[in-house]
Amino acid sequence: MRFLISFALLPAMLALAVSAQTAKPTATPPPEPEVVKISTNLIQLDVTVTDQKGSVVRDMKANEFQVFENGERQKISN
């Protein structure tokens, strides 16, 4: 009798063992991309100003010309 009970449980135990081995692995989420944030306080622009004849105009002051970025006037500090 014990032999019949053991023999009857054997297929069930094998089925559990096989299903445990063939279980689908859980997918690991892809790593998040790295984000780099950069801010600036000062941008240096080298400019050359010429007159109508093409001659270089020297000794200009910051209040004598304007700088625009994306349509917005930018403050000139030096």
MOPAC internal coordinates of N, CA, C and O (Angstrom, degrees):
PM7 1SCF
backbone

  N    0.0000 0     0.00 0     0.00 0    0    0    0
  C    1.4400 1     0.00 0     0.00 0    1    0    0
  C    1.5288 1   111.37 1     0.00 0    2    1    0
  O    1.2310 1   121.18 1   136.17 1    3    2    1
  N    1.3319 1   115.35 1   -43.83 1    3    2    1
  C    1.4644 1   118.73 1   178.24 1    5    3    2
  C    1.5409 1   109.48 1   -61.90 1    6    5    3
  O    1.2310 1   121.13 1   143.86 1    7    6    5
  N    1.2932 1   115.45 1   -36.14 1    7    6    5
  C    1.4520 1   120.56 1  -179.65 1    9    7    6
  C    1.5251 1   110.18 1   -63.03 1   10    9    7
  O    1.2310 1   119.23 1   140.55 1   11   10    9
  N    1.3155 1   119.07 1   -39.45 1   11   10    9
  C    1.4589 1   123.30 1   179.88 1   13   11   10
  C    1.5294 1   110.73 1   -68.90 1   14   13   11
  O    1.2310 1   119.85 1   140.52 1   15   14   13
  N    1.3306 1   117.89 1   -39.48 1   15   14   13
  C    1.4693 1   120.78 1   179.32 1   17   15   14
  C    1.5359 1   109.76 1   -66.94 1   18   17   15
  O    1.2310 1   120.60 1   136.02 1   19   18   17
  N    1.3178 1   116.45 1   -43.98 1   19   18   17
  C    1.4588 1   120.71 1   178.26 1   21   19   18
  C    1.5222 1   110.56 1   -64.04 1   22   21   19
  O    1.2310 1   120.40 1   139.39 1   23   22   21
  N    1.3091 1   116.83 1   -40.61 1   23   22   21
  C    1.4533 1   121.91 1   179.91 1   25   23   22
  C    1.5275 1   110.59 1   -67.04 1   26   25   23
  O    1.2310 1   119.72 1   146.16 1   27   26   25
  N    1.3244 1   118.13 1   -33.84 1   27   26   25
  C    1.4656 1   122.53 1   179.85 1   29   27   26
  C    1.5324 1   110.40 1   -73.91 1   30   29   27
  O    1.2310 1   119.63 1   146.75 1   31   30   29
  N    1.3095 1   118.31 1   -33.25 1   31   30   29
  C    1.4651 1   121.53 1  -179.32 1   33   31   30
  C    1.5293 1   112.85 1   -79.50 1   34   33   31
  O    1.2310 1   119.98 1   159.35 1   35   34   33
  N    1.2987 1   117.64 1   -20.65 1   35   34   33
  C    1.4608 1   121.78 1  -177.24 1   37   35   34
  C    1.5331 1   112.79 1   -58.76 1   38   37   35
  O    1.2310 1   117.97 1   131.38 1   39   38   37
  N    1.3374 1   121.48 1   -48.62 1   39   38   37
  C    1.4770 1   120.43 1   179.27 1   41   39   38
  C    1.5356 1   112.31 1   -62.39 1   42   41   39
  O    1.2310 1   120.27 1   143.95 1   43   42   41
  N    1.3280 1   117.09 1   -36.05 1   43   42   41
  C    1.4602 1   119.72 1   179.76 1   45   43   42
  C    1.5213 1   110.61 1   -66.51 1   46   45   43
  O    1.2310 1   120.07 1   139.50 1   47   46   45
  N    1.3046 1   117.47 1   -40.50 1   47   46   45
  C    1.4569 1   121.94 1   179.68 1   49   47   46
  C    1.5359 1   110.43 1   -67.68 1   50   49   47
  O    1.2310 1   120.65 1   140.47 1   51   50   49
  N    1.3310 1   116.37 1   -39.53 1   51   50   49
  C    1.4616 1   119.75 1   177.47 1   53   51   50
  C    1.5302 1   111.34 1   -65.44 1   54   53   51
  O    1.2310 1   120.63 1   140.19 1   55   54   53
  N    1.3140 1   116.41 1   -39.81 1   55   54   53
  C    1.4664 1   120.50 1   179.26 1   57   55   54
  C    1.5292 1   110.48 1   -63.28 1   58   57   55
  O    1.2310 1   119.75 1   139.08 1   59   58   57
  N    1.3251 1   118.08 1   -40.92 1   59   58   57
  C    1.4635 1   121.34 1   177.49 1   61   59   58
  C    1.5235 1   111.51 1   -65.08 1   62   61   59
  O    1.2310 1   120.83 1   139.03 1   63   62   61
  N    1.3216 1   116.02 1   -40.97 1   63   62   61
  C    1.4565 1   119.52 1  -179.39 1   65   63   62
  C    1.5282 1   110.87 1   -65.61 1   66   65   63
  O    1.2310 1   120.02 1   138.72 1   67   66   65
  N    1.3301 1   117.57 1   -41.28 1   67   66   65
  C    1.4660 1   120.94 1  -179.94 1   69   67   66
  C    1.5179 1   110.44 1   -68.40 1   70   69   67
  O    1.2310 1   119.70 1   137.71 1   71   70   69
  N    1.3209 1   118.18 1   -42.29 1   71   70   69
  C    1.4679 1   120.38 1  -179.07 1   73   71   70
  C    1.5213 1   110.89 1   -66.96 1   74   73   71
  O    1.2310 1   119.55 1   148.18 1   75   74   73
  N    1.3096 1   118.47 1   -31.82 1   75   74   73
  C    1.4622 1   120.72 1   177.68 1   77   75   74
  C    1.5224 1   110.91 1   -68.84 1   78   77   75
  O    1.2310 1   119.88 1   147.57 1   79   78   77
  N    1.3111 1   117.84 1   -32.43 1   79   78   77
  C    1.4600 1   121.03 1  -179.13 1   81   79   78
  C    1.5210 1   112.29 1   -81.00 1   82   81   79
  O    1.2310 1   119.69 1   152.67 1   83   82   81
  N    1.3203 1   118.20 1   -27.33 1   83   82   81
  C    1.4613 1   120.73 1  -177.11 1   85   83   82
  C    1.5208 1   111.89 1   -99.11 1   86   85   83
  O    1.2310 1   119.28 1  -167.95 1   87   86   85
  N    1.3075 1   118.97 1    12.05 1   87   86   85
  C    1.4640 1   120.91 1   178.68 1   89   87   86
  C    1.5245 1   109.16 1   -64.78 1   90   89   87
  O    1.2310 1   120.80 1   -37.27 1   91   90   89
  N    1.3275 1   116.07 1   142.73 1   91   90   89
  C    1.4552 1   120.87 1  -178.79 1   93   91   90
  C    1.5295 1   109.27 1   -69.26 1   94   93   91
  O    1.2310 1   120.63 1   -47.97 1   95   94   93
  N    1.3071 1   116.40 1   132.03 1   95   94   93
  C    1.4663 1   117.96 1   177.25 1   97   95   94
  C    1.5239 1   109.89 1   -70.48 1   98   97   95
  O    1.2310 1   120.72 1   -34.04 1   99   98   97
  N    1.3000 1   116.22 1   145.96 1   99   98   97
  C    1.4612 1   119.34 1   178.91 1  101   99   98
  C    1.5205 1   108.78 1   -76.20 1  102  101   99
  O    1.2310 1   120.96 1   -42.17 1  103  102  101
  N    1.3045 1   115.77 1   137.83 1  103  102  101
  C    1.4630 1   121.28 1  -178.04 1  105  103  102
  C    1.5241 1   109.46 1   -75.86 1  106  105  103
  O    1.2310 1   121.01 1   -45.64 1  107  106  105
  N    1.3060 1   115.67 1   134.36 1  107  106  105
  C    1.4528 1   119.27 1   175.59 1  109  107  106
  C    1.5206 1   108.22 1   -84.43 1  110  109  107
  O    1.2310 1   119.69 1   -41.61 1  111  110  109
  N    1.3175 1   118.20 1   138.39 1  111  110  109
  C    1.4633 1   119.47 1  -179.27 1  113  111  110
  C    1.5238 1   110.21 1   -67.82 1  114  113  111
  O    1.2310 1   120.31 1   -32.59 1  115  114  113
  N    1.3275 1   117.01 1   147.41 1  115  114  113
  C    1.4682 1   119.14 1   179.55 1  117  115  114
  C    1.5272 1   109.95 1   -66.10 1  118  117  115
  O    1.2310 1   120.43 1   -30.89 1  119  118  117
  N    1.3155 1   116.79 1   149.11 1  119  118  117
  C    1.4700 1   118.61 1  -179.83 1  121  119  118
  C    1.5201 1   110.79 1   -66.36 1  122  121  119
  O    1.2310 1   120.78 1   -34.27 1  123  122  121
  N    1.3262 1   116.11 1   145.73 1  123  122  121
  C    1.4596 1   120.36 1   179.73 1  125  123  122
  C    1.5238 1   109.14 1   -73.96 1  126  125  123
  O    1.2310 1   120.33 1   -38.47 1  127  126  125
  N    1.3354 1   116.98 1   141.53 1  127  126  125
  C    1.4660 1   118.90 1   179.99 1  129  127  126
  C    1.5298 1   110.15 1   -67.02 1  130  129  127
  O    1.2310 1   121.44 1   -32.37 1  131  130  129
  N    1.3348 1   114.85 1   147.63 1  131  130  129
  C    1.4476 1   119.70 1   178.69 1  133  131  130
  C    1.5240 1   109.52 1   -74.51 1  134  133  131
  O    1.2310 1   120.64 1   -39.34 1  135  134  133
  N    1.3186 1   116.39 1   140.66 1  135  134  133
  C    1.4560 1   122.10 1   179.74 1  137  135  134
  C    1.5203 1   108.35 1  -114.60 1  138  137  135
  O    1.2310 1   121.13 1   -52.81 1  139  138  137
  N    1.3146 1   115.45 1   127.19 1  139  138  137
  C    1.4599 1   121.22 1   177.91 1  141  139  138
  C    1.5172 1   107.36 1  -114.80 1  142  141  139
  O    1.2310 1   120.43 1   -57.59 1  143  142  141
  N    1.3260 1   116.78 1   122.41 1  143  142  141
  C    1.4594 1   121.65 1   178.59 1  145  143  142
  C    1.5237 1   108.42 1  -112.55 1  146  145  143
  O    1.2310 1   121.17 1   -49.93 1  147  146  145
  N    1.3118 1   115.37 1   130.07 1  147  146  145
  C    1.4522 1   121.33 1  -178.61 1  149  147  146
  C    1.5232 1   108.60 1  -128.31 1  150  149  147
  O    1.2310 1   120.71 1   -43.83 1  151  150  149
  N    1.3087 1   116.25 1   136.17 1  151  150  149
  C    1.4560 1   120.02 1   174.58 1  153  151  150
  C    1.5244 1   108.58 1  -126.66 1  154  153  151
  O    1.2310 1   121.24 1   -27.45 1  155  154  153
  N    1.3293 1   115.24 1   152.55 1  155  154  153
  C    1.4600 1   119.86 1   178.83 1  157  155  154
  C    1.5115 1   109.45 1  -128.46 1  158  157  155
  O    1.2310 1   120.98 1   -29.48 1  159  158  157
  N    1.3047 1   115.74 1   150.52 1  159  158  157
  C    1.4594 1   121.56 1   176.55 1  161  159  158
  C    1.5230 1   111.55 1  -111.55 1  162  161  159
  O    1.2310 1   120.48 1   160.43 1  163  162  161
  N    1.3202 1   116.70 1   -19.57 1  163  162  161
  C    1.4599 1   120.35 1  -176.13 1  165  163  162
  C    1.5168 1   109.58 1  -143.61 1  166  165  163
  O    1.2310 1   121.06 1   -46.84 1  167  166  165
  N    1.3115 1   115.58 1   133.16 1  167  166  165
  C    1.4654 1   121.84 1   173.73 1  169  167  166
  C    1.5121 1   106.73 1  -124.15 1  170  169  167
  O    1.2310 1   120.84 1   -50.81 1  171  170  169
  N    1.3126 1   116.00 1   129.19 1  171  170  169
  C    1.4557 1   120.76 1  -179.88 1  173  171  170
  C    1.5169 1   109.06 1  -100.01 1  174  173  171
  O    1.2310 1   121.09 1   -54.71 1  175  174  173
  N    1.3312 1   115.52 1   125.29 1  175  174  173
  C    1.4649 1   121.54 1   177.36 1  177  175  174
  C    1.5186 1   108.69 1  -116.19 1  178  177  175
  O    1.2310 1   120.38 1   -51.15 1  179  178  177
  N    1.3042 1   116.89 1   128.85 1  179  178  177
  C    1.4580 1   121.64 1   172.77 1  181  179  178
  C    1.5251 1   106.79 1   -96.63 1  182  181  179
  O    1.2310 1   120.66 1   -61.31 1  183  182  181
  N    1.3305 1   116.35 1   118.69 1  183  182  181
  C    1.4651 1   120.28 1  -178.17 1  185  183  182
  C    1.5233 1   109.51 1  -125.18 1  186  185  183
  O    1.2310 1   121.48 1   -26.48 1  187  186  185
  N    1.3074 1   114.77 1   153.52 1  187  186  185
  C    1.4604 1   121.99 1   172.91 1  189  187  186
  C    1.5123 1   107.59 1  -123.39 1  190  189  187
  O    1.2310 1   120.98 1   -55.16 1  191  190  189
  N    1.3281 1   115.73 1   124.84 1  191  190  189
  C    1.4617 1   121.20 1  -179.45 1  193  191  190
  C    1.5201 1   107.95 1  -104.78 1  194  193  191
  O    1.2310 1   121.58 1   -48.25 1  195  194  193
  N    1.3273 1   114.59 1   131.75 1  195  194  193
  C    1.4723 1   119.71 1   177.71 1  197  195  194
  C    1.5233 1   109.65 1  -122.42 1  198  197  195
  O    1.2310 1   121.13 1   -25.60 1  199  198  197
  N    1.3237 1   115.44 1   154.40 1  199  198  197
  C    1.4654 1   119.88 1   176.07 1  201  199  198
  C    1.5308 1   109.82 1   -87.69 1  202  201  199
  O    1.2310 1   120.33 1     7.95 1  203  202  201
  N    1.3256 1   116.97 1  -172.05 1  203  202  201
  C    1.4699 1   121.31 1  -176.98 1  205  203  202
  C    1.5260 1   112.12 1   -64.17 1  206  205  203
  O    1.2310 1   119.70 1   154.19 1  207  206  205
  N    1.3198 1   118.19 1   -25.81 1  207  206  205
  C    1.4625 1   122.09 1  -179.53 1  209  207  206
  C    1.5302 1   111.84 1   -87.84 1  210  209  207
  O    1.2310 1   120.07 1   173.95 1  211  210  209
  N    1.3370 1   117.47 1    -6.05 1  211  210  209
  C    1.4500 1   121.22 1   179.78 1  213  211  210
  C    1.5174 1   113.65 1    92.44 1  214  213  211
  O    1.2310 1   120.36 1  -174.75 1  215  214  213
  N    1.3263 1   116.91 1     5.25 1  215  214  213
  C    1.4645 1   120.63 1   178.39 1  217  215  214
  C    1.5222 1   109.63 1   -80.33 1  218  217  215
  O    1.2310 1   120.95 1   -35.75 1  219  218  217
  N    1.3243 1   115.78 1   144.25 1  219  218  217
  C    1.4667 1   121.02 1  -179.49 1  221  219  218
  C    1.5156 1   109.43 1   -71.98 1  222  221  219
  O    1.2310 1   120.81 1   -46.95 1  223  222  221
  N    1.3401 1   116.07 1   133.05 1  223  222  221
  C    1.4644 1   122.17 1   175.83 1  225  223  222
  C    1.5203 1   106.93 1   -95.42 1  226  225  223
  O    1.2310 1   120.89 1   -57.44 1  227  226  225
  N    1.3284 1   115.91 1   122.56 1  227  226  225
  C    1.4641 1   120.59 1  -176.52 1  229  227  226
  C    1.5319 1   110.67 1  -103.69 1  230  229  227
  O    1.2310 1   121.65 1   -16.92 1  231  230  229
  N    1.3196 1   114.44 1   163.08 1  231  230  229
  C    1.4757 1   122.96 1   174.21 1  233  231  230
  C    1.5262 1   112.84 1    58.56 1  234  233  231
  O    1.2310 1   120.22 1  -137.10 1  235  234  233
  N    1.3229 1   117.19 1    42.90 1  235  234  233
  C    1.4751 1   119.48 1   175.48 1  237  235  234
  C    1.5155 1   108.66 1   -79.62 1  238  237  235
  O    1.2310 1   121.35 1   -30.75 1  239  238  237
  N    1.3121 1   115.03 1   149.25 1  239  238  237
  C    1.4596 1   121.08 1   178.08 1  241  239  238
  C    1.5306 1   109.05 1  -104.07 1  242  241  239
  O    1.2310 1   120.54 1   -19.13 1  243  242  241
  N    1.3457 1   116.57 1   160.87 1  243  242  241
  C    1.4691 1   121.69 1  -176.30 1  245  243  242
  C    1.5226 1   112.27 1   -59.75 1  246  245  243
  O    1.2310 1   119.62 1   148.79 1  247  246  245
  N    1.3308 1   118.33 1   -31.21 1  247  246  245
  C    1.4738 1   119.89 1  -177.75 1  249  247  246
  C    1.5325 1   112.31 1   -81.00 1  250  249  247
  O    1.2310 1   119.49 1  -178.70 1  251  250  249
  N    1.3312 1   118.59 1     1.30 1  251  250  249
  C    1.4579 1   121.51 1  -178.15 1  253  251  250
  C    1.5297 1   113.64 1   -96.50 1  254  253  251
  O    1.2310 1   119.67 1   176.29 1  255  254  253
  N    1.3315 1   118.23 1    -3.71 1  255  254  253
  C    1.4718 1   120.76 1   174.91 1  257  255  254
  C    1.5208 1   109.76 1  -151.59 1  258  257  255
  O    1.2310 1   121.32 1   -10.73 1  259  258  257
  N    1.3271 1   115.08 1   169.27 1  259  258  257
  C    1.4678 1   121.32 1  -175.69 1  261  259  258
  C    1.5288 1   109.56 1  -126.29 1  262  261  259
  O    1.2310 1   121.28 1   -29.65 1  263  262  261
  N    1.3493 1   115.15 1   150.35 1  263  262  261
  C    1.4607 1   122.08 1   175.72 1  265  263  262
  C    1.5268 1   107.20 1  -122.27 1  266  265  263
  O    1.2310 1   121.03 1   -49.07 1  267  266  265
  N    1.3478 1   115.64 1   130.93 1  267  266  265
  C    1.4626 1   121.21 1   179.13 1  269  267  266
  C    1.5225 1   109.55 1  -118.75 1  270  269  267
  O    1.2310 1   121.15 1   -38.59 1  271  270  269
  N    1.3358 1   115.41 1   141.41 1  271  270  269
  C    1.4613 1   121.61 1   174.39 1  273  271  270
  C    1.5194 1   107.45 1  -130.69 1  274  273  271
  O    1.2310 1   120.61 1   -58.07 1  275  274  273
  N    1.3252 1   116.44 1   121.93 1  275  274  273
  C    1.4657 1   122.70 1  -177.23 1  277  275  274
  C    1.5244 1   111.42 1    52.47 1  278  277  275
  O    1.2310 1   120.78 1  -139.92 1  279  278  277
  N    1.3173 1   116.11 1    40.08 1  279  278  277
  C    1.4571 1   121.05 1   177.42 1  281  279  278
  C    1.5188 1   114.64 1    79.68 1  282  281  279
  O    1.2310 1   119.52 1  -179.54 1  283  282  281
  N    1.3228 1   118.52 1     0.46 1  283  282  281
  C    1.4656 1   121.83 1  -179.94 1  285  283  282
  C    1.5196 1   109.92 1  -109.40 1  286  285  283
  O    1.2310 1   121.52 1   -47.84 1  287  286  285
  N    1.3175 1   114.69 1   132.16 1  287  286  285
  C    1.4757 1   119.42 1   178.36 1  289  287  286
  C    1.5169 1   109.59 1   -68.61 1  290  289  287
  O    1.2310 1   121.04 1   -45.60 1  291  290  289
  N    1.3241 1   115.61 1   134.40 1  291  290  289
  C    1.4679 1   121.97 1  -178.98 1  293  291  290
  C    1.5244 1   109.69 1  -107.05 1  294  293  291
  O    1.2310 1   121.48 1   -33.04 1  295  294  293
  N    1.3219 1   114.78 1   146.96 1  295  294  293
  C    1.4617 1   120.68 1   179.36 1  297  295  294
  C    1.5337 1   108.86 1   -74.36 1  298  297  295
  O    1.2310 1   121.01 1   -43.18 1  299  298  297
  N    1.3244 1   115.68 1   136.82 1  299  298  297
  C    1.4587 1   121.55 1   177.19 1  301  299  298
  C    1.5232 1   107.11 1  -104.89 1  302  301  299
  O    1.2310 1   120.32 1   -57.72 1  303  302  301
  N    1.3174 1   116.99 1   122.28 1  303  302  301
  C    1.4613 1   119.72 1  -175.79 1  305  303  302
  C    1.5300 1   112.49 1   -95.63 1  306  305  303
  O    1.2310 1   119.40 1   149.77 1  307  306  305
  N    1.2991 1   118.75 1   -30.23 1  307  306  305
  C    1.4789 1   120.75 1  -177.80 1  309  307  306
  C    1.5012 1   109.71 1  -134.87 1  310  309  307
  O    1.2310 1   120.10 1   180.00 1  311  310  309

